[in-house]
Amino acid sequence: MRISSLFLALALTTLVAPQVLAERIKDITSVQGVRSNQLIGYGLVVGLDGTGDTTNQSPFTAQSFNSMLKQFGISIPDGTRMKLDNIAAVAVHAELPAFAKPGQPIDITVSSIGNSGSLRGGSLLMTPLKGIDGEIYAIAQGNLVVGGLGVDGADGSRITVNVPSVGRIPGGAMVERAVPLEFAGGRPLILNLHQADFTTAKRVADVINQTFGPETAYANDPTSIVVAAPVNAAQKVDFISMVENLEVDPGQGAAKVVINSRTGTIIVGSNVTVEPVAITHGSLTVTIRENPEVSQPGPLSTGDTVVVPRSEIVVEDGPKPMFKFAPGSTLDDIVRAVNEVGAAPGDLMAILEALKQAGALHAELVVI
């Protein structure tokens, strides 16, 4: 079994373009303090076609429904057993973008927290969404869009497509309160790299200084670049717009080999090299075949016909090809050698781990 052509294409792509392409600052950094906030709420979905919560397994649904009715002046007599199979208790969560203003809509996700089998066809009643500080920042309500489908049969059989107990409402919440952000003022602008790297941080600061003058920016650490920005809010917006569109050549990342032991996926970075080493890797195949035989008794005898088990065990020791790497072998050399001997992904994992143990692999081996 040979390595897929995708793995070889990865190697060739890396070798064809060894140079690092320039990237915009806005693609590799984010402005400190400009972030989204998580919101969560608890509500009721009504109008379900018999797929809601059951009272005995989800008693909080009935309690929530009674509390809602009391707000409209309706009281349910004590001891009344309600069958609320068209209502489901749900958790509602959303992401409040930075600088979101009151009146702007945001998308929400609605998930069943009871034993409701499907939220298909339901409508979410008015639900307040709170932040981590307990304040209400948005109000959610609307008709759900559910991509899943669940059908039950009378004999207990069930067919489920996707996840019918989760739905979304595009623009289903209205922002009621903005999150205060200290954007204007005399504080310096801080850019945080998505991936910490000393070289990239220095290059970002150098590009900004070359464009706006010396001592405009400096790298505070491998993640943060401090930039002197205007105090006025309008001028700061213009300044950030110019800064984030500047192009910079990021530093090359550390040499890594990432192995996913569950899926067999192997990613080899472009900076991975191998010391001179010779490798042999073979496989041992054990095959067990069961060939039962029938034993017949002799003529006129009192014996019985019986089945006698007979096992055949075959051990095959596969070929053990050997390949070697020259000094400073690159990703292309590694892939070509492994493809020539026909090593499977599982074999390649074992080879890379052995290379690391031998000290011949110049890369960090990451197993996920």
Sequence and secondary structure as in RCSB ss.txt:
>XXXX:A:sequence
MRISSLFLALALTTLVAPQVLAERIKDITSVQGVRSNQLIGYGLVVGLDGTGDTTNQSPFTAQSFNSMLKQFGIS
IPDGTRMKLDNIAAVAVHAELPAFAKPGQPIDITVSSIGNSGSLRGGSLLMTPLKGIDGEIYAIAQGNLVVGGLG
VDGADGSRITVNVPSVGRIPGGAMVERAVPLEFAGGRPLILNLHQADFTTAKRVADVINQTFGPETAYANDPTSI
VVAAPVNAAQKVDFISMVENLEVDPGQGAAKVVINSRTGTIIVGSNVTVEPVAITHGSLTVTIRENPEVSQPGPL
STGDTVVVPRSEIVVEDGPKPMFKFAPGSTLDDIVRAVNEVGAAPGDLMAILEALKQAGALHAELVVI
>XXXX:A:secstr
    HHHHHHHHHHHH  S   EEHHHHEEETT   EEEEEEEEEE  SS S  TTT HHHHHHHHHHHHHTT  
  TT     TTEEEEEEEEEE TT  TT EEEEEEEE SS S  TT EEEEEEEE TTS EEEEEEEE B   EE
EE TTS EEEES TTEEEEEEEEEE S      SSS  EEEEESS  HHHHHHHHHHHHHHH TTSEEESSSSEE
EE   SSHHHHHHHHHHHHT EE       EEEEETTTTEEEE TT EE SEEEE   EEEEEEE  EEE   TT
     EEE  EEEEEEE    EEEE TTB HHHHHHHHHHHT  HHHHHHHHHHHHHHT EESEEEE 
